[in-house]
């Protein structure tokens, strides 16, 4: 069985977005949508090649927390 492309705590870049909008959780109001080029951290593998990714501010607030397909992400750094 092949290993998954991403693991929790991996830093990833958003390289594509399938669809205009997605469900996001955020600690900012109004929550904003992820953008191509942004870097986030893998939080968990949801299943079927879907990953939960979080982008935070320097002071630790969550800008967005959203699900991505593996094909929408690129590994930046494995911690």
C-alpha atoms as one frame of an Amber mdcrd trajectory, in Angstrom:
protein
   0.000   0.000   0.000   1.509   3.386  -0.981   2.072   5.961   1.718  -0.077
   9.110   1.710   1.470  12.192   0.124   0.966  14.300   3.265   1.178  13.833
   7.031  -0.011  15.980   9.961   2.268  19.018  10.504   3.469  19.052   6.855
   3.606  22.546   5.363   1.810  22.700   2.026   1.087  25.274  -0.668  -2.309
  25.563  -2.349  -1.576  25.029  -6.063  -5.122  24.762  -7.399  -8.699  25.112
  -6.216 -11.402  22.762  -7.436 -14.555  24.853  -7.257 -15.301  28.474  -6.488
 -16.061  28.189  -2.772 -15.625  25.651  -0.010 -16.746  25.325   3.575 -14.246
  27.064   5.853 -13.927  27.535   9.594 -12.183  30.680  10.779 -11.502  32.817
  13.830 -11.811  35.969  11.717 -15.085  37.508  10.624 -15.969  37.299   7.868
 -14.125  34.077   7.086 -12.292  34.182   3.789 -11.697  31.566   1.138  -8.283
  29.947   0.585  -6.252  31.321  -2.324  -3.749  29.744  -4.679  -0.224  30.287
  -3.385  -1.129  30.351   0.311   0.755  28.077   2.702  -0.936  26.056   5.411
  -0.377  23.110   7.713  -1.874  19.653   7.319  -4.056  19.012  10.363  -5.403
  15.570   9.481  -6.228  13.172   6.673 -10.007  13.072   6.366  -9.956  10.077
   4.007 -10.033   9.251   0.302  -7.146  11.648  -0.461  -8.796  14.577   1.328
  -6.798  16.631   3.839  -7.776  19.177   6.463  -5.470  22.217   6.146  -5.156
  25.247   8.413  -3.731  28.675   7.567  -2.947  30.790  10.625  -1.811  34.332
  11.321   1.520  35.015  13.030  -0.342  35.452  16.321  -2.057  32.056  15.994
  -5.538  33.000  14.764  -7.046  30.686  12.156  -7.564  32.500   8.836  -9.132
  29.391   7.354  -9.488  25.688   8.054 -10.697  23.750   5.035 -10.612  20.402
   3.249  -8.477  19.952   0.134  -7.856  17.175  -2.337  -4.242  15.993  -2.429
  -4.065  17.219  -6.044  -4.745  20.796  -4.853  -1.662  20.825  -2.614   2.120
  20.742  -2.911   4.513  19.732  -0.125   6.727  22.595   1.068   8.293  21.113
   4.202   7.954  17.946   6.220   8.528  18.510   9.928
